Amino acid sequence: MTASTAARGLTTDELRTALASTAPPRVLDVRTPTEFEAAHIPGSYNVPLDTLREHRAELTGHLDPDVVLVCRSGQRAGQAERALAEAGLPGLAVLSGGITAWEKAGAPVTRGRQSWDLERQVRLVAGSLVLAGAVGSFFVPGTQALSAFVGGGLVFAAISNTCAMGVALSKMPWNRTEEFDPHRAVARLADKR
C-alpha cells in the first residue's frame, strides 16, 4: 500500500488544544535520541526516524490514526508519515513547523542535556569539508574535488529529501543516548495503547 494523500498538517495551537482534551493524541517525536533529550513535548514518545522505518510494520500494530508526528521542522515527520502510510497506517498528522514552531509559540517543553541538533551538525561538517577542499587546493592539486563531492551530495540531498551525512551523523556516539533501545521504545507504545 502506498500513501495516497499528503500528511495532515497540525498547527501548534491545534495540537495544544488536542493535548488538553479528554482524549489526547499520542505524540511521536522522530528526531534522534539526543535531540529528543535536549527538548521535547511533554508526554511524547521518541521513535527516531531510522528506528521507525525499520520497525514500521510492528509499530502500526500499536498505533491508531490519532497520532501526531514531530521532528525539528516537519521534514522527518513527513517522511515518517509516508513510511507508516506505506505500512498501512495512513492519515497521521504532522506538527507543522515541528518542535521549532512549538517552542516559538511558547508551548511547554521538557528540557534535558543540550546539544547541537542534527541539521546544525550537518552544516558544520559539510562546510568544513568544502572549506578544507577549497583551501587545500592551494597546496595540493585536485583537493577541490572534495568540495565538488560535498556540493553534489548537498544537491542530491535537497532533490531526494534525504541526507546521507545526517544519517551517518545520527549514528555517532555523541548523538546516541545510553538508554535508547528501539525494542523498548516499541514496547512502551504497546503498553500505552
C-alpha positions as CSV (number, residue, x, y, z in Angstrom):
1,M,0.0,0.0,0.0
2,T,1.3,3.5,-0.8
3,A,0.3,6.8,0.7
4,S,-2.3,8.4,-1.5
5,T,-2.7,11.7,0.4
6,A,-0.3,14.2,1.8
7,A,0.3,14.4,5.6
8,R,-2.3,16.2,7.5
9,G,-0.6,19.3,9.0
10,L,-1.5,20.4,12.5
11,T,-0.7,23.8,13.9
12,T,0.8,24.3,17.4
13,D,-2.5,25.8,18.6
14,E,-4.4,22.8,17.3
15,L,-2.0,20.3,18.9
16,R,-2.1,22.2,22.2
17,T,-6.0,22.1,22.2
18,A,-5.9,18.4,21.3
19,L,-3.4,17.5,24.1
20,A,-5.6,19.4,26.6
21,S,-8.7,17.3,25.5
22,T,-10.1,14.3,27.3
23,A,-8.8,12.0,24.5
24,P,-5.4,13.5,23.6
25,P,-3.4,12.1,20.6
26,R,-0.1,10.3,21.1
27,V,2.9,12.4,20.0
28,L,5.7,10.5,18.3
29,D,9.0,12.5,18.1
30,V,11.1,11.1,15.2
31,R,14.3,13.1,16.0
32,T,17.4,11.5,17.3
33,P,17.5,10.5,21.0
34,T,20.0,13.3,21.7
35,E,17.7,15.9,20.0
36,F,14.7,14.5,21.9
37,E,16.6,14.6,25.2
38,A,17.5,18.3,24.7
39,A,13.9,19.4,24.3
40,H,10.6,17.6,23.6
41,I,6.9,18.0,24.0
42,P,5.9,16.6,27.5
43,G,4.5,13.1,27.2
44,S,5.8,12.5,23.7
45,Y,7.5,9.2,22.7
46,N,10.8,9.1,21.0
47,V,11.0,6.8,18.0
48,P,13.8,8.0,15.7
49,L,13.1,8.0,12.0
50,D,15.5,5.2,11.2
51,T,14.0,3.1,14.0
52,L,10.5,3.9,12.8
53,R,11.4,2.9,9.3
54,E,13.0,-0.4,10.5
55,H,10.1,-1.3,12.8
56,R,7.2,0.3,10.9
57,A,5.2,-2.9,10.4
58,E,5.4,-3.6,14.2
59,L,4.6,0.0,15.1
60,T,1.4,0.1,13.0
61,G,0.0,-2.7,15.2
62,H,0.4,-0.4,18.3
63,L,-0.7,2.9,16.8
64,D,-4.1,4.2,15.8
65,P,-4.8,7.2,13.5
66,D,-4.8,9.6,16.4
67,V,-1.1,10.1,16.3
68,V,0.9,13.3,15.7
69,L,4.4,13.1,14.3
70,V,7.0,15.7,15.4
71,C,10.6,16.5,14.4
72,R,12.6,19.7,14.3
73,S,10.9,21.3,11.3
74,G,8.4,18.8,9.9
75,Q,10.6,17.2,7.2
76,R,11.5,14.0,9.0
77,A,8.0,13.8,10.5
78,G,6.7,13.9,6.9
79,Q,9.0,11.1,5.9
80,A,7.8,9.1,9.0
81,E,4.2,9.7,7.9
82,R,4.9,8.3,4.5
83,A,6.7,5.3,5.9
84,L,3.8,4.5,8.2
85,A,1.2,5.1,5.4
86,E,3.1,2.6,3.3
87,A,2.9,0.1,6.2
88,G,-0.9,0.5,6.4
89,L,-1.5,3.5,8.7
90,P,-2.3,6.5,6.5
91,G,-3.6,9.9,7.5
92,L,-1.4,10.6,10.6
93,A,-0.9,14.3,11.4
94,V,2.4,16.1,11.3
95,L,3.1,19.1,13.5
96,S,3.6,22.0,11.1
97,G,6.9,23.7,11.8
98,G,7.9,20.9,14.2
99,I,9.4,21.5,17.7
100,T,10.9,24.8,16.4
101,A,7.3,26.2,15.9
102,W,6.2,24.6,19.2
103,E,9.0,26.4,21.1
104,K,8.4,29.7,19.3
105,A,4.8,29.6,20.3
106,G,5.8,29.3,24.0
107,A,4.3,25.9,24.3
108,P,5.5,23.7,27.1
109,V,8.8,21.8,26.6
110,T,10.6,19.3,28.7
111,R,14.4,20.1,28.6
112,G,17.4,17.9,29.3
113,R,21.0,17.8,28.3
114,Q,21.6,20.4,25.5
115,S,23.4,19.5,22.3
116,W,23.6,20.6,18.7
117,D,20.7,19.5,16.5
118,L,21.4,17.2,13.6
119,E,20.9,19.9,10.9
120,R,23.5,22.1,12.6
121,Q,25.9,19.2,12.7
122,V,25.4,18.6,9.0
123,R,26.1,22.2,8.2
124,L,29.3,22.2,10.3
125,V,30.7,19.0,8.7
126,A,29.7,19.9,5.1
127,G,31.0,23.5,5.5
128,S,34.3,22.2,7.0
129,L,34.8,19.7,4.2
130,V,34.1,22.4,1.5
131,L,36.4,24.8,3.2
132,A,39.1,22.1,3.5
133,G,38.8,21.3,-0.2
134,A,39.0,24.9,-1.2
135,V,41.9,25.8,1.0
136,G,43.6,22.5,0.3
137,S,43.5,23.1,-3.4
138,F,46.1,25.9,-3.0
139,F,48.6,23.4,-1.7
140,V,47.5,20.0,-3.1
141,P,46.2,20.0,-6.7
142,G,42.9,18.2,-7.0
143,T,41.7,18.8,-3.5
144,Q,38.9,20.9,-4.8
145,A,37.2,17.6,-5.8
146,L,36.3,17.2,-2.1
147,S,34.3,20.5,-2.3
148,A,32.6,19.3,-5.5
149,F,31.8,16.0,-4.0
150,V,30.2,17.6,-0.9
151,G,28.3,20.1,-3.1
152,G,27.0,17.3,-5.2
153,G,25.9,15.4,-2.1
154,L,24.0,18.5,-0.8
155,V,22.3,18.9,-4.2
156,F,21.2,15.2,-4.1
157,A,20.1,15.6,-0.5
158,A,17.8,18.5,-1.5
159,I,16.4,16.8,-4.6
160,S,15.8,13.4,-2.8
161,N,14.8,14.9,0.5
162,T,17.3,12.6,2.2
163,C,20.6,13.2,3.8
164,A,23.3,10.5,3.9
165,M,25.5,12.7,6.1
166,G,22.7,13.3,8.5
167,V,22.0,9.6,8.8
168,A,25.8,8.9,9.3
169,L,26.0,11.7,12.0
170,S,22.9,10.4,13.8
171,K,24.8,7.1,14.4
172,M,27.7,8.9,16.0
173,P,28.3,8.3,19.8
174,W,27.5,11.9,20.7
175,N,24.1,11.6,19.0
176,R,23.1,8.4,20.9
177,T,21.8,8.2,24.4
178,E,23.0,5.3,26.5
179,E,19.5,4.2,27.4
180,F,17.8,4.3,24.0
181,D,16.7,0.8,22.9
182,P,14.4,0.6,19.8
183,H,12.6,-2.6,21.1
184,R,11.9,-0.9,24.4
185,A,10.5,2.2,22.5
186,V,8.1,0.0,20.6
187,A,7.1,-1.9,23.8
188,R,6.3,1.5,25.5
189,L,3.9,2.3,22.7
190,A,2.3,-1.1,23.0
191,D,1.9,-0.7,26.8
192,K,0.2,2.7,26.5
193,R,-2.3,1.7,23.9
